Amino acid sequence: MSARQIKITAGGVVVTAGLNDSETADALWGALPITGTVQTWGDEIYFSIPVTADEAVDSQETVEMGAVAYWPPGSALCLFWGPTPTSAPGEIRPASAVNVMGVIEGDPTVLDGVPDGTEIVVEKSDE
């Protein structure tokens, strides 16, 4: 379990995630709380956030289910729970490389029911 926990609320769905020790995660942590509007792309939620970070040297072209990542071209926070339109069978592929900042705890597929346009709030968790 990460020392830095975030709570993500979108509509009636609430998930928590642990952040890693990356520079991008540090930037996200410093910008919290953040409110945005859900956009979906396959089994991914993404939305612009007030964080600017370059593509990390360890950025990833594919991610694991539950990944919490930053997409540098769109200054966007991304939450992954399944394939995107560019995924090959058995993989989760972002539109382009992302900086993975953490992982959703529990079942990330609960995000599947969150429609485009829903308000999403990311904040420090007090749990």
C-alpha positions as CSV (number, residue, x, y, z in Angstrom):
1,M,0.0,0.0,0.0
2,S,1.3,3.4,-1.0
3,A,1.9,6.1,1.6
4,R,0.1,8.5,-0.8
5,Q,-3.5,7.6,-1.4
6,I,-5.9,9.4,-3.7
7,K,-9.7,9.2,-3.9
8,I,-11.3,9.4,-7.3
9,T,-15.1,10.1,-7.4
10,A,-17.1,10.1,-10.7
11,G,-20.8,10.1,-10.4
12,G,-21.7,7.4,-7.9
13,V,-18.4,5.5,-8.4
14,V,-15.5,6.0,-5.9
15,V,-12.1,4.3,-6.2
16,T,-8.9,4.8,-4.3
17,A,-5.4,4.5,-5.7
18,G,-1.9,4.5,-4.4
19,L,0.7,6.7,-6.0
20,N,4.3,5.8,-6.7
21,D,7.4,7.9,-6.1
22,S,7.8,9.4,-9.6
23,E,8.2,13.0,-10.4
24,T,4.9,13.0,-12.3
25,A,3.1,11.6,-9.2
26,D,4.7,14.3,-7.1
27,A,3.3,16.9,-9.5
28,L,-0.2,15.4,-9.3
29,W,-0.1,15.2,-5.5
30,G,0.9,18.9,-5.4
31,A,-2.0,19.9,-7.6
32,L,-4.8,18.1,-5.7
33,P,-7.7,18.5,-5.4
34,I,-8.6,18.5,-9.1
35,T,-12.0,18.5,-10.7
36,G,-12.5,17.5,-14.4
37,T,-15.0,16.1,-16.9
38,V,-14.9,12.5,-17.8
39,Q,-14.0,11.5,-21.4
40,T,-13.8,7.8,-22.3
41,W,-11.8,6.0,-24.9
42,G,-12.5,2.3,-24.8
43,D,-12.0,1.1,-21.3
44,E,-10.1,4.3,-20.2
45,I,-11.2,7.5,-18.5
46,Y,-9.1,10.6,-19.2
47,F,-9.4,14.3,-18.5
48,S,-7.2,17.3,-18.6
49,I,-5.5,18.3,-15.3
50,P,-3.4,21.4,-14.3
51,V,-0.1,19.4,-14.4
52,T,2.6,19.7,-17.0
53,A,5.2,16.9,-17.2
54,D,7.4,15.6,-20.0
55,E,7.3,12.0,-21.1
56,A,9.3,10.1,-18.5
57,V,12.3,7.9,-19.4
58,D,10.3,4.9,-18.0
59,S,7.0,5.9,-19.8
60,Q,5.0,2.9,-21.0
61,E,3.4,2.0,-24.4
62,T,1.2,-0.6,-22.6
63,V,-0.2,-0.6,-19.1
64,E,-1.7,-3.0,-16.5
65,M,-5.3,-3.0,-15.6
66,G,-5.9,-0.4,-12.9
67,A,-3.1,1.9,-14.0
68,V,-3.3,5.5,-13.1
69,A,-1.2,7.5,-15.6
70,Y,-0.4,10.9,-17.1
71,W,-0.6,11.4,-20.8
72,P,1.9,14.2,-21.7
73,P,0.4,15.3,-25.1
74,G,-2.9,16.1,-23.5
75,S,-1.9,17.0,-20.0
76,A,-4.4,14.3,-19.0
77,L,-4.9,12.0,-16.1
78,C,-5.8,8.5,-17.4
79,L,-7.5,5.6,-15.6
80,F,-7.3,2.2,-17.3
81,W,-9.4,-0.9,-16.7
82,G,-9.4,-2.7,-20.1
83,P,-8.6,-2.4,-23.8
84,T,-8.7,0.9,-25.7
85,P,-9.4,1.2,-29.5
86,T,-5.6,0.7,-30.3
87,S,-5.1,-2.3,-28.0
88,A,-4.2,-5.7,-29.4
89,P,-5.8,-8.8,-27.9
90,G,-4.6,-9.2,-24.3
91,E,-3.1,-5.7,-23.8
92,I,-4.1,-2.3,-22.6
93,R,-2.6,0.3,-25.0
94,P,-2.8,4.1,-24.4
95,A,-3.0,6.4,-27.4
96,S,0.8,7.0,-26.9
97,A,3.3,6.5,-24.1
98,V,2.1,7.5,-20.6
99,N,3.8,8.1,-17.3
100,V,2.4,5.5,-14.8
101,M,1.9,7.2,-11.4
102,G,0.1,4.5,-9.5
103,V,-2.6,1.8,-9.4
104,I,-6.2,1.6,-8.5
105,E,-6.9,-0.5,-5.5
106,G,-9.7,-3.1,-5.7
107,D,-11.7,-3.6,-8.9
108,P,-11.0,-0.9,-11.5
109,T,-13.8,-2.2,-13.8
110,V,-16.4,-0.3,-11.6
111,L,-15.3,2.7,-13.8
112,D,-17.0,1.0,-16.8
113,G,-20.4,2.6,-15.8
114,V,-19.2,6.2,-15.7
115,P,-20.4,8.1,-18.8
116,D,-18.7,10.9,-20.8
117,G,-19.5,14.3,-19.3
118,T,-19.6,13.1,-15.7
119,E,-17.8,15.4,-13.2
120,I,-14.7,13.6,-11.7
121,V,-12.9,14.7,-8.6
122,V,-9.4,13.6,-7.6
123,E,-8.3,14.4,-4.0
124,K,-6.0,13.2,-1.3
125,S,-7.5,10.3,0.6
126,D,-7.8,10.5,4.4
127,E,-8.1,6.7,4.7
